[in-house]
Amino acid sequence: MIRVLQANPAMDRIEVLARFDLDAVNRSVEVHVMPGGKGLNVARGIRQLGGEVTAYGFAGGFVGAFLRDACWTLGIGDRHTSIAGETRICTILVERETSRCTVLNEPGPEIAPNEASALVAALVADCRRGDIVVLSGSLPRGVPDAFYAELIGSVQVAGARAIVDTAGPPLRESMVRGPWMVKLNLRELREALGTELDEADSPAIVGAMRAQLDRGSAVVVVTLGAAGLFAATAGEVWRVTVPRIAALNAIGSGDLFLSGFTTVLSSGGGIEEGLRLGAACGVANAMSVTPELPASIDVRELASQVRLERLEPGL
């Protein structure tokens, strides 16, 4: 089973405009309302690929009820923890003329200690040997930066594989705990290290990834947007390149990468197969206005166009 914990889920309102102008009246030409945030993006993609997934997080108020109903409709297991506060709404403005995307993220509700404890208890009790647990996205107010980090040990003691995809202090706290996998982009890697890394400096990027492997992680993935990604295990390093496409909205591509990657691993596939399908799902997502796999795209055919290059051990 794949279990996705997103502590700070949202209702996403995706507003498509010809162009967004400040200090002016803007009119949308399309509006899409859907369950959102990184973790629910991951879960939705898993379901689109035919996988089984259960979602965890904090859900309250009208928006929380909307998320629960959406999980039922999508076939996502609903294990959200009820809270007194109201789940957030996030607004994404997509400009057709410029292809720019502007994201307005609300901070999310204040979480009480008993609410946080209830979520942790539910997830840990559900975990079974062989599960994949994705800890994804930002943390709401009231939840400590070490929230994901402290969960890593609990789920891995249960025999599950923990995958972390967050940013800032929660990412740094999690990295030192050696989760089974860390997925981050180049900006997040720079921030975690407190240093500059150039996209073209492959040795420095791979060196930083190997340092995380030394902390106990089995897999490290650094995404580079349209340039693909790097992936490393103890014995292999890959540079993954993807086909060029006309992107409509790349937001969520890293999440859809995890949809493909975890679906492959959950069904018994290997790392290379997971990287191919994951990268293809990220590309397919960028070809859609909404963060999901467009029905018109054959992601497995797209995966055949993804190139994996093994890098020299000394790089």
Residue pairs with C-beta under 8 A, 6 or more apart in sequence:
1 52
1 53
1 54
1 128
1 131
1 132
1 266
2 43
2 46
2 51
2 52
2 53
2 54
2 131
2 132
2 133
2 134
2 262
2 263
2 266
3 53
3 54
3 55
3 56
3 123
3 126
3 127
3 131
3 132
3 133
3 134
3 160
4 39
4 40
4 42
4 43
4 46
4 53
4 54
4 55
4 56
4 133
4 134
4 136
5 39
5 55
5 56
5 57
5 119
5 123
5 133
5 134
5 135
5 136
5 148
5 151
6 37
6 38
6 39
6 40
6 42
6 55
6 56
6 57
6 136
6 137
7 57
7 58
7 111
7 119
7 137
7 138
7 139
7 140
7 143
7 147
7 148
8 37
8 57
8 58
8 88
8 108
8 137
8 138
8 139
8 140
9 35
9 36
9 37
9 39
9 40
9 55
9 57
9 58
9 59
9 67
9 80
9 87
9 88
9 137
10 35
10 36
10 37
10 40
10 63
10 87
10 88
10 89
10 90
10 105
10 106
10 108
11 33
11 34
11 35
11 36
11 63
11 66
11 67
11 87
11 88
11 89
11 90
12 32
12 33
12 34
12 35
12 36
12 37
12 89
12 90
12 91
12 92
12 291
13 31
13 32
13 33
13 89
13 90
13 91
13 92
14 30
14 31
14 32
14 33
14 34
14 91
14 92
14 94
14 249
14 289
14 290
15 28
15 30
15 31
15 91
15 92
15 93
15 94
16 28
16 29
16 30
16 31
16 32
16 94
16 96
16 289
17 26
17 27
17 28
17 29
17 93
17 94
17 95
17 96
18 29
18 95
18 96
18 97
19 95
19 96
19 97
19 98
20 26
20 93
20 95
20 100
20 102
29 96
30 289
32 289
32 290
34 44
34 70
34 290
34 291
34 292
35 44
35 66
35 67
35 70
35 71
35 74
36 90
36 291
37 57
37 90
37 136
37 137
38 136
38 137
38 165
38 252
38 254
38 255
39 55
39 57
39 134
39 136
39 137
39 255
40 55
40 67
40 76
41 252
41 255
41 256
41 259
41 291
41 292
42 53
42 134
42 136
42 255
42 256
42 258
42 259
42 262
43 53
43 55
43 71
43 74
43 76
43 259
44 74
44 76
44 259
44 291
44 292
45 255
45 256
45 258
45 259
45 260
45 263
45 281
45 285
45 292
45 293
46 52
46 53
46 259
46 262
46 263
47 53
47 74
47 75
47 76
48 259
48 292
48 293
49 259
49 260
49 263
49 277
49 281
49 293
49 299
50 263
51 259
51 262
51 263
51 266
51 267
52 77
52 266
53 76
53 77
54 76
54 77
54 78
54 79
54 126
55 71
55 76
55 77
55 78
55 79
55 80
56 79
56 80
56 81
56 119
56 122
56 123
57 67
57 80
57 81
57 119
58 64
58 80
58 81
58 83
58 85
58 87
58 109
58 111
58 115
58 119
58 140
59 65
59 67
59 68
59 80
59 81
59 82
59 83
59 87
60 82
60 83
60 84
60 85
60 86
60 87
60 109
61 85
61 86
61 87
62 86
63 86
63 87
63 88
63 89
64 80
64 82
64 83
64 86
64 87
67 80
67 87
68 78
68 80
70 76
71 77
71 78
71 80
72 78
79 122
79 123
79 126
81 115
81 118
81 119
81 122
82 115
83 109
83 111
83 112
83 115
84 109
84 112
84 115
85 109
85 110
85 111
86 109
87 108
87 109
88 105
88 106
88 107
88 108
88 109
88 140
89 106
90 103
90 104
90 105
90 106
91 103
91 104
92 101
92 102
92 103
92 104
92 249
92 251
93 101
93 102
93 103
93 104
94 100
94 101
94 248
94 249
94 289
95 101
95 102
99 247
99 248
101 249
101 250
101 251
103 251
105 138
107 140
107 141
108 138
108 140
108 141
109 140
109 141
110 140
110 141
110 142
111 140
111 141
111 142
111 143
112 142
113 142
116 142
116 143
116 147
120 150
120 151
120 154
123 133
123 151
123 155
124 151
124 154
124 155
124 158
127 133
127 154
127 155
127 158
127 159
127 160
128 158
128 159
128 160
129 158
129 159
129 160
130 159
130 160
131 155
131 158
131 159
131 160
131 161
132 160
132 161
132 163
132 262
132 265
132 266
133 151
133 155
133 160
133 161
133 162
133 163
134 163
134 165
134 258
134 262
135 148
135 151
135 152
135 162
135 163
135 164
135 165
135 166
135 174
135 179
136 164
136 165
136 166
136 255
136 258
137 165
137 166
138 166
138 167
138 170
139 145
139 147
139 148
139 166
139 170
145 168
145 169
145 170
145 173
146 170
146 173
147 170
148 164
148 166
148 170
148 173
148 174
149 170
149 173
149 174
149 176
149 177
151 162
152 162
152 164
152 174
152 177
152 178
152 179
153 177
155 162
156 162
156 179
156 180
161 180
161 181
161 218
161 265
162 179
162 180
162 181
163 179
163 180
163 181
163 182
163 183
163 258
163 262
164 171
164 174
164 175
164 179
164 181
164 182
164 183
165 182
165 183
165 184
165 254
165 255
165 258
166 174
167 184
167 188
167 191
168 191
171 182
171 184
171 188
171 191
171 192
172 192
174 182
175 182
175 192
175 212
175 215
175 217
176 215
177 216
178 215
178 216
178 217
179 217
180 217
180 218
180 219
181 217
181 218
181 219
181 220
181 221
182 212
182 217
182 219
182 220
182 221
183 221
183 223
183 254
183 257
183 258
184 192
184 221
184 222
184 223
185 222
185 223
185 224
185 225
185 254
186 197
186 199
186 205
186 222
186 223
186 224
189 197
189 205
189 208
189 222
190 196
190 197
193 208
197 204
197 205
197 208
198 204
199 205
199 224
199 227
202 230
202 239
202 311
202 315
203 315
205 222
205 230
206 230
206 232
206 237
206 311
206 315
208 222
209 220
209 222
209 230
209 232
209 237
210 232
212 220
213 220
213 232
213 233
213 234
218 233
218 234
219 231
219 232
219 233
219 271
220 231
220 232
221 229
221 230
221 231
221 232
221 257
221 261
221 275
222 229
222 230
222 231
223 229
223 253
223 254
223 257
223 282
224 230
225 250
225 253
226 242
226 244
226 247
226 250
226 286
227 241
228 239
228 240
228 241
228 242
228 279
229 240
229 257
229 275
229 279
230 237
230 238
230 239
230 240
231 237
231 238
231 240
231 271
231 275
232 238
233 271
236 271
236 310
237 310
237 311
237 313
237 315
238 272
238 275
238 308
238 309
238 310
238 311
239 308
239 309
239 311
240 275
240 276
240 279
240 306
240 307
240 308
240 309
241 306
241 307
241 309
242 279
242 280
242 282
242 283
242 305
242 306
242 307
243 283
243 302
243 305
243 306
245 283
245 286
245 287
246 287
247 286
247 287
248 286
248 287
248 288
248 289
249 286
249 288
249 289
249 290
249 291
250 285
250 286
251 291
252 285
252 291
252 292
253 282
253 283
253 285
253 286
254 282
255 285
255 291
256 278
256 281
256 282
256 284
256 285
256 291
256 292
256 293
257 278
257 279
257 281
257 282
258 278
259 278
259 281
259 293
260 274
260 277
260 278
260 279
260 280
260 281
260 282
260 299
260 303
261 274
261 275
261 277
261 278
262 274
263 277
264 270
264 273
264 274
264 277
264 278
265 271
265 274
272 308
275 306
275 308
276 303
276 304
276 306
276 308
277 299
277 300
277 303
279 303
279 306
280 299
280 300
280 302
280 303
280 305
280 306
281 293
281 299
283 302
283 306
284 293
284 294
284 297
284 299
284 302
285 291
285 292
285 293
287 294
287 297
288 294
288 297
293 299
